[in-house]
Each structure stands twice: as C-alpha cells, then as structure tokens.
Amino acid sequence: MVRWGWRLGVTAGVAVLAAICASGPEPLEVVRTASDLGPLPFDRYSFTPRDYQRSQRASALLVRQCMADRGHPDFPLDPRYPHDPVVGVAVTTDYGVLDPDDARRWGYGWDPAAAARSKGRRMTDAEYADWPDCNSEAGRRLGRGIDFSSDWLYAARRTVEVDKAVRRDPRLRAAWDAWSRCMGAEGFTRYPDPVAAYVDSAWHRGSDGNTRHTERERGTAVADVACKRRHHTAELWHAVQAEKQAADISRHRGHYAAGLRALRTYRANIDEALRSPGRRQA
C-alpha cells in the first residue's frame, strides 16, 4: 500500500499535466498551499515536519536527562541562549506564494506572530558550558545505527540535481514564460520564474527570513498568485516534479531503499527516546 502511494501520485500528476496542457482557462481546483497539490514521489523518503517536531521533543528530553546527570536538575525543555544570538535563516520555496489572502496581508513573508520562539528560561552560564556536550550526546543517541556519510536522506541530496532537470523541462519553461508575461501585463516586474519573485532582495528579508510587507511587495505577491491560478503554474510545476522524481527513484533504487531504511531507524530511535529518555544504552 505504501509503495503504491507514490506510484499513484505520479500517475495522477501526469494526468494533471495532460489536463492542464489541453484545457482552457478554467482552474482545476483552488490551490492555497503546496500540500493541496498532493504528494510527490520523494515524500516517502523524506524527513517530514512531524519527524522534525518529534525529533526536537526527543532531543530535548535526552538533553534534559544529560543535564540533570551533570548537576542541572531543572534544565528547561525549550531553553533560550544566555544571550540572544544573531540568526540567519535561509528561505526556500518550491512554488512561491500560493494563498491570495496571505499574499494580500504578508506579501512574500508571513505573520511575525507565527514565528517559533523558545518558551523556556534562559540557560545560565554554567548550564551553557555543559549544554553542547549534552546536545551532541542526544544527537548520537538519535543517530545510533545510521551511517550519515552514506545514504542518509538520499532524496534530499538528490533534490538539487532533480530540480535542475525540472527547471530545464520545456513544458515548465513555457509555463513560467506565460506566468512572467502575465506579471508584466499586470504592471509588475517580469521575473523569469516565481522563485525569483519570492526571493527578490527588494523585499529586504531580515535575519529571521521575514519581509517588510510593503505595499509594493504585497501588490506583487497578489499578482503573482493571480497569474499562477490563471495559467495553472503550480499544478504543472508539481506534475513535472513528480515525473522527474519518479524517474530518479527508478534509476537509483538501491540508494533510495537504503535511505528509507536509515530514516526508519531514526524514527525508531526517536520512538525509543520518547518512551524512555532516561535509559542509557551503549
């Protein structure tokens, strides 16, 4: 059943691609987020947001136990640094902004109130001195049995090469050209593709990755979404990605299978840590 999931996803993506190319201007459905487009073949082999959340929880429990062993019994699960560091955030996107309401309010950024922040107290200087070693120990515990130099997250490592193939696809190039012309017709910059619009330095992203939400930025983002919907840009983009990812999996089945085994091992280690964070193992 799991194996069929991505195969059916690819089949559906090809069908969507054919439908888009043959259809008129009527939209297939409302797309507000990338998840509305459906799964991609790489999803099965990828570290998910849920994996990340569970790994953070497991790591926090392991770190707290380690800190207690080092004489810090009340170490918080979600500590802040003794002094706030300067943080640089890399902003990435597959399709750019998709939701017209978000575009109207936040442009190419987001609600600053939604940003994740540490909720615990600040670490003391004494705690901070021991915290790096405990953090490393938690990482080793969660990574037990995994060769990180080999096939770990192989799909993520292949994404760069596969995305190059996606960007070269003539169907997608034509879709981006149509979107770009639409942007120009609306009175905005004719960016080469939606990613260029999203990462435009004119939006002055801060160290947290958020933008200033200026009137120009928000107007550009609204036109961006409208042009994507008019020309089915995200749907076609997603379908081409599905084709290229499925082809890459077929060419490198052994590596993807090994990557999936490593991911399952990591998830099992997380499960164990969440069940018994205080139990030490060799």
C-alpha positions in Angstrom: 0.0 0.0 0.0 2.8 2.4 0.9 4.7 1.7 -2.3 1.6 2.3 -4.4 1.2 5.7 -2.8 3.9 7.4 -4.8 3.2 5.5 -8.0 -0.4 6.6 -8.0 0.8 10.1 -7.2 2.9 10.1 -10.3 0.1 8.8 -12.4 -2.2 11.4 -11.1 0.5 14.1 -11.7 0.9 13.0 -15.4 -2.8 13.1 -15.8 -3.0 16.6 -14.3 -0.2 17.7 -16.6 -2.0 16.4 -19.7 -5.3 18.1 -18.5 -3.5 21.4 -18.0 -1.9 21.4 -21.4 -5.2 20.5 -23.1 -7.5 22.7 -21.0 -8.8 26.2 -21.4 -8.5 28.9 -18.8 -10.8 27.3 -16.1 -8.8 26.3 -13.0 -8.7 22.7 -11.9 -9.2 23.5 -8.3 -8.2 26.0 -5.7 -4.6 25.6 -4.5 -3.6 27.6 -1.4 -0.7 25.5 -0.2 1.9 23.2 -1.7 0.2 20.3 0.1 -3.0 21.0 -1.8 -1.2 19.7 -4.9 -0.8 16.2 -3.5 2.2 14.1 -2.6 5.4 13.8 -4.5 7.5 10.6 -5.0 10.3 12.0 -2.8 7.9 12.4 0.1 8.1 8.7 1.1 11.9 9.1 1.5 12.0 12.5 3.2 12.2 13.9 6.7 8.8 15.3 7.4 7.7 18.2 9.6 6.2 15.6 12.0 9.6 13.9 12.1 11.3 17.2 12.9 8.8 18.0 15.7 9.2 14.6 17.3 13.0 14.6 16.9 13.1 18.0 18.7 11.0 16.7 21.5 13.1 13.6 21.8 16.3 15.6 21.7 15.0 18.0 24.4 14.2 15.1 26.7 17.6 13.5 26.2 19.4 16.8 26.8 17.5 17.4 29.9 18.4 14.0 31.3 22.0 14.5 30.5 22.0 18.0 32.1 20.4 16.5 35.2 23.3 14.0 35.3 25.7 16.9 35.2 24.1 18.7 38.1 21.5 20.8 36.4 18.2 19.2 37.6 15.8 21.9 36.5 17.1 22.4 32.9 14.1 23.5 30.7 12.9 21.6 27.7 12.9 24.6 25.5 15.8 26.8 26.7 16.9 30.1 25.4 20.6 31.0 25.0 22.2 33.1 27.7 22.4 35.9 25.2 20.3 36.1 22.0 22.4 35.1 19.0 22.3 36.6 15.6 20.4 34.1 13.5 20.5 33.8 9.7 17.6 32.0 8.1 17.7 30.5 4.5 14.3 30.9 2.9 13.4 28.3 0.4 10.2 27.7 -1.7 9.0 25.3 -4.3 6.2 27.3 -5.9 6.4 30.6 -4.2 3.3 32.2 -2.6 0.0 30.5 -3.4 -2.6 31.8 -1.0 -4.2 35.1 -2.1 -5.1 36.1 1.5 -1.6 35.6 2.7 -0.2 37.5 -0.3 -2.6 40.4 0.4 -1.6 40.6 4.1 2.1 39.5 4.2 3.4 39.6 0.6 6.3 37.2 0.4 6.7 37.0 4.2 4.4 35.8 7.0 2.7 36.8 10.2 5.5 37.6 12.6 3.3 36.4 15.5 3.5 32.9 14.0 7.3 32.6 14.3 8.5 29.9 16.5 10.3 31.1 19.6 11.9 29.3 22.6 9.5 29.4 25.5 11.8 28.3 28.4 14.0 30.4 30.5 17.5 31.4 29.6 20.3 29.0 30.3 22.7 30.0 33.0 26.4 30.3 32.0 27.1 27.1 33.9 24.4 25.3 32.1 25.5 26.6 28.8 29.0 25.3 29.4 27.6 21.7 29.6 24.9 22.0 27.1 27.0 21.5 23.9 28.2 18.1 25.1 24.7 17.0 26.1 23.3 18.2 22.8 26.0 16.1 21.0 25.2 13.1 23.1 21.5 13.4 22.3 22.4 13.5 18.6 24.5 10.4 18.8 21.6 8.6 20.6 19.1 9.5 18.0 21.5 8.6 15.2 22.5 5.2 16.6 22.8 2.6 13.8 22.9 5.1 10.9 25.8 5.8 8.6 25.2 9.5 7.9 28.0 9.6 5.3 26.2 7.1 3.0 22.5 7.1 2.1 21.0 9.2 4.9 18.3 11.4 3.4 19.3 10.4 -0.1 16.2 12.0 -1.6 17.2 15.4 -0.1 20.7 15.0 -1.5 19.2 14.3 -5.0 16.8 17.2 -4.9 19.4 19.7 -6.3 20.1 17.5 -9.4 16.4 16.6 -9.9 15.3 20.2 -9.6 17.9 21.2 -12.3 16.1 18.7 -14.6 12.7 20.1 -13.6 13.8 23.6 -14.4 15.1 22.6 -17.8 11.8 20.9 -18.8 10.4 22.8 -21.8 6.8 22.5 -20.5 7.7 24.2 -17.3 9.8 26.8 -19.1 6.7 27.6 -21.2 4.6 27.8 -18.1 7.0 30.2 -16.4 7.1 32.3 -19.6 3.3 32.5 -19.5 3.3 33.5 -15.8 6.0 36.1 -16.5 4.1 37.7 -19.3 1.1 37.8 -17.1 3.0 39.6 -14.4 4.2 42.2 -16.9 0.6 42.7 -18.1 -0.4 43.3 -14.5 2.2 46.1 -14.3 4.8 44.3 -12.3 8.3 43.0 -12.9 8.6 40.2 -15.4 10.6 37.8 -13.3 11.9 34.7 -15.0 10.1 32.4 -12.6 8.1 32.6 -9.3 11.1 31.7 -7.2 12.8 34.9 -8.4 9.8 36.9 -7.3 9.8 35.2 -3.9 13.5 35.8 -3.2 13.8 39.3 -4.7 16.2 41.3 -2.5 13.8 44.3 -2.8 11.7 42.7 0.0 14.6 43.2 2.5 14.3 39.9 4.4 15.6 40.1 7.9 17.7 37.6 9.8 14.5 35.7 10.7 13.7 35.3 7.0 10.6 37.6 7.1 10.0 40.5 4.8 8.8 44.1 5.4 5.3 43.6 3.8 5.5 46.8 1.9 2.7 47.9 -0.4 4.8 47.1 -3.5 5.7 43.7 -2.2 2.1 42.8 -1.3 0.8 44.0 -4.7 3.5 41.9 -6.5 2.5 38.8 -4.5 -1.2 39.3 -5.2 -0.5 39.5 -8.9 1.9 36.5 -8.6 -0.9 34.3 -7.1 -3.5 35.5 -9.7 -1.1 34.7 -12.6 -0.3 31.3 -11.2 -4.0 30.5 -10.9 -4.8 31.8 -14.4 -2.1 29.7 -16.0 -2.1 26.7 -13.7 1.6 27.3 -13.0 1.9 25.4 -9.7 -0.1 22.4 -10.9 2.1 21.9 -14.0 5.2 22.5 -11.9 4.2 19.9 -9.4 3.4 17.4 -12.2 6.8 17.8 -13.8 8.5 17.4 -10.4 6.5 14.1 -9.9 7.8 12.8 -13.3 11.4 13.7 -12.7 11.5 12.4 -9.1 9.9 9.1 -10.1 12.5 8.7 -12.9 15.3 9.3 -10.4 14.0 6.8 -7.9 13.8 4.2 -10.7 17.5 4.9 -11.6 18.8 4.7 -8.1 16.5 2.3 -6.3 19.2 0.8 -4.1 20.2 4.2 -2.7 16.7 5.3 -2.1 15.9 2.0 -0.3 18.9 2.4 1.9 17.9 5.9 2.7 14.4 4.8 3.7 15.9 2.1 6.0 18.1 4.8 7.7 15.0 7.1 8.1 13.1 4.2 9.7 15.9 3.6 12.0 16.0 7.2 13.0 12.3 7.2 13.6 12.6 4.1 15.8 15.4 5.8 17.8 13.0 8.8 18.3 10.3 6.4 19.5 12.6 4.8 22.0 13.8 8.2 23.3 10.3 9.5 23.8 9.3 6.3 25.7 12.4 6.2 27.9 14.6 9.3 27.7 16.5 8.4 30.9 17.6 4.9 29.9 21.2 4.8 28.7 22.3 2.4 26.0 25.8 1.5 24.7 
